[in-house]
């Protein structure tokens, strides 16, 4: 398992925010892929945010989640069959896109074309538009696909963690370049 370079790890360790925010639909992926990815990244030295691991009773949902997203370097959006049924998932995705975070889409048992924001009558039109725009942007971002009925979990975990590491390194390089320019 690849670990982060020591210099990057030291920078990450000093930062209060997380490196990676894992956005997922709990009922579909918390007990399998999302939890396994969190554990693998943690073992690699990557500070990750997964709601069930980073939140405790009494935490204010939106405050904690929004702070995690705004403070992260990379987002992982695990799209699954009921992802678009969750206001929280769509809110998190929209916040990734609005804050210009680098996002790695993982299409887990779902094709991008199957992802649609549904109007169930409880969400304001402006929010539906916000969610739809973020979803469209994510659909046109290169990601990973996984069919749990005929793919190897270890391959998905390896590919996803390598994609996270690669993106973290690229984000860190971009930050260094921006610092030199200023």
Residue pairs with C-beta under 8 A, 6 or more apart in sequence:
1 40
1 43
1 44
1 161
2 44
2 161
2 162
2 165
3 9
3 44
3 45
4 12
4 44
4 45
4 46
4 165
4 168
5 169
8 168
8 169
8 172
9 45
11 172
12 19
12 45
12 46
12 47
13 47
15 47
15 71
16 71
17 47
17 67
17 68
17 70
17 71
17 72
18 47
18 48
18 49
18 54
18 68
18 71
18 72
19 46
19 47
19 48
19 72
19 73
19 74
19 168
20 41
20 46
20 47
20 48
20 49
20 72
20 73
20 74
20 75
20 76
20 164
20 168
21 48
21 49
21 68
21 69
21 72
21 74
21 75
21 76
21 92
21 96
21 101
22 34
22 37
22 38
22 48
22 49
22 50
22 76
22 78
23 69
23 75
23 76
23 77
23 78
23 89
23 92
23 93
23 96
24 30
24 33
24 34
24 50
24 76
24 77
24 78
24 80
24 83
24 89
25 78
25 80
25 82
25 83
25 85
25 86
25 89
26 34
26 51
26 52
27 82
28 78
28 80
28 81
28 82
28 83
28 108
28 109
29 35
29 78
29 80
29 108
30 50
30 52
32 148
32 153
33 78
33 106
33 108
33 146
33 153
33 156
33 157
34 50
34 78
35 50
35 52
35 53
36 153
36 157
37 48
37 76
37 78
37 157
37 160
37 161
38 48
38 50
38 53
40 157
40 161
41 48
41 161
41 164
42 48
44 161
44 165
46 164
46 165
46 168
49 68
49 72
51 65
54 64
54 68
55 61
55 64
61 88
62 91
65 88
65 91
65 92
66 95
69 75
69 92
69 95
69 96
69 99
69 101
70 95
70 99
72 101
73 101
73 102
73 167
73 168
73 171
73 172
74 101
74 102
74 103
74 104
74 164
74 167
74 168
74 171
75 92
75 96
75 101
75 102
75 103
75 104
76 103
76 104
76 106
76 160
76 164
77 92
77 93
77 96
77 103
77 104
77 105
77 106
77 138
77 143
78 106
78 108
79 105
79 106
79 107
79 108
79 110
79 112
79 115
79 138
80 108
80 109
80 110
81 109
81 110
81 114
83 89
83 110
83 115
84 90
84 115
84 116
84 117
84 118
84 135
85 118
87 123
90 117
90 131
90 134
90 135
91 131
93 103
93 131
93 134
93 135
93 138
94 130
94 131
94 133
94 134
96 103
96 134
97 103
97 133
97 134
97 137
97 138
98 130
98 134
102 167
102 170
102 171
103 138
103 141
104 141
104 143
104 144
104 160
104 163
104 164
104 167
105 112
105 138
105 139
105 141
105 142
105 143
105 144
106 143
106 144
106 145
106 146
106 156
106 160
107 143
107 144
107 145
107 146
108 146
108 148
109 146
109 147
109 148
109 149
111 145
112 139
113 139
115 135
115 139
116 135
117 128
117 131
117 132
117 135
119 128
123 131
144 156
144 159
144 160
144 163
146 156
